[in-house]
Amino acid sequence: MGDVVTGQFGKKPKAPKRSSLCQHGHHSWKVDKASQFDVKSGKLVTAYLCARCGAKKTGLS
């Protein structure tokens, strides 16, 4: 008889985990400390960065 071969046959490699919340617009916004404040046309602008996916947005403070 032949040798018994053990292994993980037929299993797919795991895909990197993505947040389904961010895909549907529910981001986890944190203030970006690197460029926290920027003055634009006389108003204070704050830069935000999503903690899960890395998306960026700006908002008035």
Beta strands, then each sheet from edge to edge (+ up, - down):
strand 1: 29-31
strand 2: 37-40
strand 3: 43-50
strand 4: 56-60
sheet 1: 1+ 3- 2+
sheet 2: 1+ 3- 4+
end
